[in-house]
Amino acid sequence: MLGWDKFWQYIQKTVGPRHFYEISGRWQPWLGGAALVLLVLGLVWGLAFAPPDYQQGNSYRIIFIHVPAAAIAMGGYGLMAIASGIFLVWKVKTAEWVARSVAPLGAWFTLISLLTGSLWGKPTWGTYWVWDARLTSMLILLFLYWGVMALYQAYENSPAGGRIAALLTLVGVVNLPIIHYSVMWWNTLHQASSFSLRQGPSMPPSMYLPLLVNLLGFYCLFGWMVIARTREEILLRESKSSWVRQVVVTEMDTYGI
């Protein structure tokens, strides 16, 4: 029991604003560097050197942006839901700030996914948009992101705002399996997933390897952006704390301001 108490104290200390700010700051440059290297490699590889598809020609190359953006859109909502659950159950305010930081980023990646999907759909389906199960459920995901952002904005100075936004986030989780399984549950125009745990990739290595590199790059970029926004949120919310003033003074000395 004593060991569990020490473990829980360590967790509480780690997720505290000051320690979260310090620990995340160590990860940020590594994620940024990895994102830069992976995205340059993956995009050049996929857009310039991967072979054209035997059916879609070069139009399929938008997959190197569309698929990672869609993955981040769903993964970001999952992260937001986990952070919201932690905030509701254990009242960890840092978790709320993470969720608050993820919401606009997830909305942007969802919008990129929808726009690139529409551009891909025109040469493939002959139209930019159909009320396809996958497209419609992704559009609902964008509305969920916007709804959470609106609640955070409407209740900016109210403690109830975080709880209401967290509840909406958790309710919206039901949409994630609908997005994932929509191409199997309904007769849709959208193609099946490019990767599956049960089956191998549906494309040759010359195509799926640069896609994997881009996917990793997008995840690193997303991680870097979440950390950057959360650290900014921490400084804003904890601006009256002595440790924040100390951090500001230290960073000003570091950059010669």
C-alpha positions as CSV (number, residue, x, y, z in Angstrom):
1,M,0.0,0.0,0.0
2,L,2.9,2.3,0.8
3,G,4.4,1.6,-2.6
4,W,1.1,2.6,-4.3
5,D,1.0,5.8,-2.3
6,K,4.5,6.8,-3.4
7,F,3.7,5.9,-7.0
8,W,0.5,8.0,-6.9
9,Q,2.4,10.9,-5.4
10,Y,5.0,10.6,-8.2
11,I,2.2,10.7,-10.8
12,Q,0.6,13.7,-9.3
13,K,4.0,15.5,-9.2
14,T,4.7,14.6,-12.8
15,V,1.4,15.9,-14.1
16,G,1.6,19.1,-12.1
17,P,1.9,22.2,-14.3
18,R,5.6,23.0,-13.4
19,H,6.9,19.4,-13.9
20,F,4.8,18.9,-17.0
21,Y,6.2,22.1,-18.5
22,E,9.8,21.0,-17.7
23,I,9.5,17.4,-18.9
24,S,7.6,18.3,-22.1
25,G,10.2,20.9,-22.9
26,R,12.8,18.2,-23.1
27,W,10.7,16.2,-25.6
28,Q,9.8,19.2,-27.8
29,P,13.0,19.7,-29.8
30,W,13.4,15.9,-30.4
31,L,9.8,15.7,-31.8
32,G,10.4,18.8,-33.9
33,G,13.6,17.5,-35.3
34,A,12.1,14.1,-36.0
35,A,9.1,15.7,-37.7
36,L,11.2,17.8,-40.0
37,V,13.4,14.9,-41.1
38,L,10.6,12.4,-41.5
39,L,8.3,14.8,-43.4
40,V,11.0,15.9,-45.8
41,L,12.0,12.3,-46.5
42,G,8.5,11.0,-46.7
43,L,7.0,13.8,-48.9
44,V,9.9,13.8,-51.3
45,W,9.9,10.0,-51.5
46,G,6.1,9.8,-51.9
47,L,5.5,12.7,-54.2
48,A,8.6,12.4,-56.4
49,F,9.9,8.9,-56.4
50,A,7.0,6.5,-55.6
51,P,5.6,4.9,-58.8
52,P,2.1,5.9,-60.1
53,D,-0.8,3.8,-59.3
54,Y,-1.9,1.4,-62.1
55,Q,-5.5,2.6,-61.9
56,Q,-5.4,6.2,-60.5
57,G,-2.1,7.3,-61.9
58,N,-0.5,10.2,-60.1
59,S,-3.7,11.4,-58.5
60,Y,-3.3,8.8,-55.7
61,R,-0.2,10.7,-54.4
62,I,-2.5,12.9,-52.3
63,I,-2.7,9.8,-50.0
64,F,0.7,10.8,-48.5
65,I,-1.1,13.8,-46.9
66,H,-4.7,12.6,-46.7
67,V,-4.1,9.4,-44.8
68,P,-1.8,10.9,-42.1
69,A,-4.1,13.8,-41.6
70,A,-7.1,11.5,-41.2
71,A,-5.1,9.4,-38.7
72,I,-4.1,12.4,-36.7
73,A,-7.7,13.7,-36.7
74,M,-9.0,10.4,-35.1
75,G,-5.9,9.9,-32.9
76,G,-6.1,13.5,-31.7
77,Y,-9.7,13.1,-30.7
78,G,-8.8,9.9,-28.8
79,L,-6.1,11.8,-27.0
80,M,-8.5,14.6,-26.2
81,A,-11.0,12.0,-24.8
82,I,-8.3,10.4,-22.6
83,A,-7.2,13.8,-21.2
84,S,-10.9,14.8,-20.6
85,G,-11.5,11.5,-18.8
86,I,-8.5,12.1,-16.5
87,F,-9.7,15.6,-15.8
88,L,-13.2,14.5,-14.9
89,V,-12.1,11.6,-12.7
90,W,-8.9,12.9,-11.0
91,K,-9.4,16.7,-11.4
92,V,-5.9,17.0,-13.1
93,K,-6.0,20.5,-14.5
94,T,-3.0,19.8,-16.8
95,A,-5.1,17.2,-18.5
96,E,-7.8,19.8,-19.2
97,W,-5.2,22.1,-20.7
98,V,-3.9,19.2,-23.0
99,A,-7.5,18.6,-24.2
100,R,-8.0,22.3,-24.7
101,S,-4.7,22.4,-26.8
102,V,-5.6,19.4,-28.9
103,A,-9.1,20.6,-30.0
104,P,-8.0,23.3,-32.6
105,L,-5.2,21.1,-33.8
106,G,-7.5,18.1,-34.3
107,A,-10.0,20.3,-36.1
108,W,-7.4,21.6,-38.5
109,F,-6.2,18.0,-39.3
110,T,-9.8,16.9,-39.8
111,L,-10.4,19.8,-42.2
112,I,-7.2,18.9,-44.1
113,S,-8.4,15.3,-44.3
114,L,-11.8,16.3,-45.7
115,L,-10.3,18.8,-48.2
116,T,-7.6,16.4,-49.5
117,G,-10.2,13.6,-49.6
118,S,-12.5,15.8,-51.8
119,L,-9.6,16.6,-54.1
120,W,-8.8,12.9,-54.4
121,G,-12.5,12.1,-54.9
122,K,-12.9,14.2,-58.0
123,P,-10.7,12.2,-60.3
124,T,-11.6,8.9,-58.6
125,W,-15.4,9.2,-58.1
126,G,-16.1,12.0,-60.5
127,T,-17.3,14.3,-57.7
128,Y,-15.8,16.3,-54.8
129,W,-18.3,15.1,-52.2
130,V,-20.8,12.3,-51.6
131,W,-22.7,11.6,-48.5
132,D,-20.6,8.6,-48.0
133,A,-20.5,6.9,-44.5
134,R,-16.8,7.6,-44.1
135,L,-17.0,11.2,-45.3
136,T,-20.1,12.0,-43.3
137,S,-18.7,10.5,-40.1
138,M,-15.5,12.5,-40.6
139,L,-17.6,15.7,-41.1
140,I,-19.3,14.9,-37.8
141,L,-15.9,14.6,-36.2
142,L,-15.1,18.1,-37.4
143,F,-18.4,19.4,-35.9
144,L,-17.5,17.7,-32.6
145,Y,-14.1,19.4,-32.5
146,W,-15.8,22.8,-33.2
147,G,-18.4,22.1,-30.5
148,V,-15.7,21.4,-27.9
149,M,-13.8,24.5,-28.9
150,A,-17.0,26.6,-28.7
151,L,-17.7,25.3,-25.2
152,Y,-14.2,26.1,-24.1
153,Q,-14.5,29.6,-25.5
154,A,-18.0,30.2,-24.1
155,Y,-17.0,29.2,-20.6
156,E,-13.5,30.6,-20.7
157,N,-13.6,31.9,-17.1
158,S,-15.9,29.3,-15.6
159,P,-14.7,26.1,-14.0
160,A,-17.8,24.4,-15.4
161,G,-16.6,25.0,-18.9
162,G,-13.9,22.3,-18.8
163,R,-16.3,19.8,-17.4
164,I,-19.0,20.5,-20.0
165,A,-16.4,20.3,-22.8
166,A,-15.0,17.1,-21.4
167,L,-18.4,15.5,-21.3
168,L,-19.1,16.4,-24.9
169,T,-15.7,15.0,-25.9
170,L,-16.5,11.6,-24.2
171,V,-19.9,11.4,-25.8
172,G,-18.4,12.0,-29.2
173,V,-16.0,9.0,-28.8
174,V,-18.7,6.8,-30.2
175,N,-18.1,8.4,-33.6
176,L,-14.5,7.0,-33.7
177,P,-15.4,3.3,-34.3
178,I,-18.1,4.5,-36.7
179,I,-15.4,6.2,-38.8
180,H,-13.1,3.3,-38.6
181,Y,-15.6,0.5,-39.5
182,S,-17.8,2.6,-41.8
183,V,-16.3,1.0,-45.0
184,M,-17.1,-2.5,-43.6
185,W,-20.5,-1.8,-42.1
186,W,-22.0,0.0,-45.1
187,N,-21.7,0.0,-48.8
188,T,-19.5,3.0,-49.4
189,L,-17.5,4.6,-52.2
190,H,-14.6,5.1,-49.9
191,Q,-11.9,2.5,-50.2
192,A,-11.0,0.2,-47.4
193,S,-8.1,1.0,-45.0
194,S,-4.6,0.9,-46.6
195,F,-3.3,-0.9,-43.5
196,S,-4.9,-3.6,-41.4
197,L,-3.8,-5.6,-38.4
198,R,-5.4,-8.8,-39.9
199,Q,-4.1,-8.3,-43.5
200,G,-0.9,-6.9,-45.0
201,P,-0.8,-3.5,-46.8
202,S,-3.0,-3.2,-49.9
203,M,-0.2,-1.6,-51.8
204,P,3.4,-2.4,-52.8
205,P,6.4,-1.5,-50.5
206,S,7.4,1.4,-52.9
207,M,4.1,3.1,-52.0
208,Y,3.4,2.1,-48.4
209,L,6.9,2.7,-47.0
210,P,6.9,6.5,-47.8
211,L,3.3,6.6,-46.5
212,L,4.5,5.1,-43.2
213,V,7.4,7.6,-43.0
214,N,4.9,10.4,-43.6
215,L,2.5,9.0,-40.9
216,L,5.3,8.9,-38.4
217,G,6.3,12.5,-39.4
218,F,2.8,13.7,-39.0
219,Y,2.5,12.1,-35.5
220,C,5.8,13.8,-34.4
221,L,4.6,17.1,-35.8
222,F,1.3,16.7,-33.9
223,G,3.1,15.8,-30.7
224,W,5.4,18.9,-31.1
225,M,2.4,21.2,-31.7
226,V,0.4,19.8,-28.7
227,I,3.4,20.3,-26.4
228,A,3.9,23.8,-27.7
229,R,0.3,24.8,-27.2
230,T,0.0,23.1,-23.8
231,R,3.2,24.8,-22.5
232,E,1.8,28.1,-23.7
233,E,-1.5,27.3,-21.9
234,I,0.4,26.5,-18.7
235,L,2.2,29.8,-18.7
236,L,-1.0,31.6,-19.3
237,R,-3.0,29.8,-16.5
238,E,-0.1,29.8,-14.0
239,S,1.1,33.3,-14.8
240,K,0.8,34.4,-11.1
241,S,3.0,31.5,-9.9
242,S,6.5,32.3,-8.8
243,W,8.0,29.4,-10.9
244,V,6.5,30.9,-14.1
245,R,8.1,34.3,-13.4
246,Q,11.4,32.4,-12.9
247,V,11.0,30.6,-16.2
248,V,10.3,33.8,-18.0
249,V,13.3,35.5,-16.5
250,T,15.5,32.5,-17.4
251,E,14.3,32.3,-21.0
252,M,14.8,36.1,-21.4
253,D,18.4,35.7,-20.2
254,T,18.9,32.8,-22.5
255,Y,17.8,34.6,-25.6
256,G,19.3,37.9,-24.5
257,I,16.0,39.8,-24.3
